Amino acid sequence: MVNISVANQKGGVGKTVTAFHLSYLFARDNKKILLVDIDPQGNLTSCFTEELEEENNIRLIFEKQNPKPKEVEKNLFLIGSDITLSKYETDSKLENFYKLKNLLENQDFDIVLIDTPPSLGLFTSNAFITSDFVLAPLDISKFSLIGLKDLLETVEKIKVNARTNLKVLGIILCAAQERLNLYKEIKNKLEETYKGLLFRTVIPASVRVKESIGESKPIFDTSPNHKVSNAYKDLYEEIKVRMK
């Protein structure tokens, strides 16, 4: 089983959308997939259901119970979250940092994708401690560059303190408007500083993505030939190569 955290402490960079689309691509590639939403905002959960069942809530791991994965499509299962998770955010007892790891050790999936909150606190630490890889979506802003540096430093701290083999699988440029000068500036800086980590595939900006999420469908179902559909498929191929 391979565990992958999708993380960036800056919000609105494409974490949830990335996890959502990759989960479908893995599942349709005959992999058994578990999606874990460990963000109290529950955005990933809302992509699949309007009302989270109590037995399916990730909050239960902090209440000495095990949530049950819910099948949302063939080969694709979800453990969701909602705002009730937030009451545990500041409960930083050492045992609480290993709750997700303990849960996943008893699961049987090919891939686990974990959608994390826009912070590097207890919930993201839980995700990192149990993960093999981190995927870092990034939008085109100078704040993202600053946040990326903090994220990579946190990955290194987790590796040392939790004695894991956690690796950064790659950096994904999301919602990119390639004609903008700022895009070219940010991309050049990323290539200079993180060339080995930056994926070749760039996810273009498009309102079609929000429309497809609004329909609870991946964009390659609602707009199969769209440039964003093709970009996610290309990204998936890159990810598979790097995972090897």
N, C-alpha and C positions, 0 to 999 in steps of 0.2 A: 504494500500500500504506500502510495506517495502522497504526502501532504503538502499543499501549496497555499501560502498566505498571499492574499492580494492586499497590499498595504501602501499607505502614504498618509502622513498625519494632516495633510492639507485636504480639505473637503472639496468636492466637486471636480475631481480630477479624472473620474471614470472608473473607480474601483468596482462599484456595484455592476455597472454595465459590462465591464470586462469579465467579471466572475460569471455573470448571467450568460453571456454569449459563449464563453469557453466551456461552461458546463454542458451546454447543448452539443457542442462540437465533440467533446470527449464522449458523451453518452451515445451519440450517433455513430461513433467510431467503435462501437461495441465494448466500451468501458463502463464498468459499474461505478457511478459517481455519487458522492455525497457532498452537498453544498451545506456549509455551516455559516449562518449569519450570526456573528458575535458583536454586532453593532446595535446599541439600544434604539437607534432610529428605525431599524427594521426595514430599510429600503429594499434589500434583496428579497426579504420575505414577502413584501407587498407586490413584488413582480409575479408571485405565484398565487397568493391568496389574500383576500381582504380581511379574513379573521383567522388568527393563529390559534390552533388547538392547544390546550394547556399541556397535553402530553408531548407536544412537539416543540416546546419552548426551551431554548438553550439555558435560560435562567435556572432550570432545575439542577444543573451541575453544581450550583452554589448552594443548593438546598439538600444536598446528599441524595439526589435522585438522578436517574438517567433518562433524558428525553428520548423519544422514539422517532427515528427518521421516517418521514412521510414520502411515499412515492408520488412524484408530481408529473413524471413522464417515464416512458420505458427507459430503464437503466439510470434514472435520475431521481435522487432522493434529497430531501431538505430537512435540516433542523433549523427552525426559524427563531426570530427574536422580536421583542417589542420593548416599549419604554420601561416595562417593569424590571428589565435587566439592569437599568441604570442605578438602582439602589445599592448594588454591590460594587460599583465602580471604585469607591474609596476604601473598600475592605481589603487591605493589602497584606493580610496574613500570608506567610510563605506558602502554605498549603493551597491557597486560592490561585496561585500562579500555575499550578499543575492540574487544575480541574479538567481542562479540555484534553490534555494529554492522556489522563486516566480514562476519560470517556472513549477516545478514539482507539486506544489500545485494544478495546473489546469490539471494534467494528470490523466489518469485512467488505472493503471496497477496493477498487483499483486506484482511484484518485479521490482525494478530499480537497475541495476548494473552500478556503475560509475567507469570508468577506469581513474586514476589520473596520473599526471606527476611525474617524479622522483624529487620532491621538495615539500616543505611544505609551498608554497606561496599562492597567491590569488586563484588559481584554485583548489588546494587541500582543502583550507579552505572553498570554496564554497561547495565542495562535503561533507566535514565533517559537516558543519552547517545544511545541509538538510538530513543527513543520520541517520538511526537508529543503524547501525552496521558498523564496519570497519573490513575487512579481510586483513591480513598482510602476503603476500607471502615473503619468505626469501630464499636466496641461501646460500650455504655453504661457508661462508667467515667471517672473523673477522670484516670486515667493516660492514657487515649486522647486527651484534650484536650491534655495536655502533649506527647504524641508527635506529634500532628497539627501543632503549631506547629513542631517540629523538622523534620518531613517537608516542610512548605511552604518552610521556610528552605533545605533541601537542594535542592529543585526550583529555587529562585532561583539558588543557587550554581552548579548544573549549567548553567543557562541562560547564565550569564555566562562561566564558565570553559571550557565546551565549545562555546560560541557556537551554541546550539541554539534552536529556537522552542518548547521544551517548555512545555505548559500543563496546569494541573490541570483535568481534565474535570468533576470533582465529588466530593463527599463523600457516602458512602452509610452510613446508619445500619442496622446489621445486628443480628440476633438481639435485637430490641427487645421489651421487655415494657412496653407502653404504659401499663399501669395504675400502674406504679411511680412514686413521687415523683422518684426519681433520674433516670428517663427524662425526665420533664418538665423537670427542672432542666438536664440536659445538652443537651436539644434547644433549650431557650430560649437557652442560652449560644451554641450553634452558630448559631442564627438571628440572634443579635445580632452575632456576630463574622464569620461566614462565610455570610451570607444568600445571596449570589450563587452560592456553590459548592454549597450543600446541596441534594441532590435532594429533590423532594417525596415520592417513594416511600420508604417505610420497610419493611425486610425484617423481618417478625415472627419472634420466637423460636418454634421448634417442633422437637420430637424427630423429626418426619417428615423433616426435612432430613438428619439423621444416618442415618436408616434408608435413604433413597434413595441417599446416597453409599455406604453399605455394600453396596448392590446394584449399584453402578457405573452408576447411572441418575440423570438429573436429576429433580427432584421433580415436574415437570409431566408426566413419564411414569408415575411411581408413584402420584401423587395429583393428577390433572389439575385438580380444582376446589378444591384447598386454597388457603387465603389466601396461603401463601408462593408457590405457583405463580403466582397472579395478580400478586403483588407483583413477582416477577422479570420477568414479561412487561411490567408497567407501567414498571419501571426500564429495561428494554431500549428501550422507546419513547422515554423521556426521553433516554437516551444517544444514540439516533439523531438526535434533534433537535439536541442540543448539538454533535454531531460536524459538523453542517452549518455 
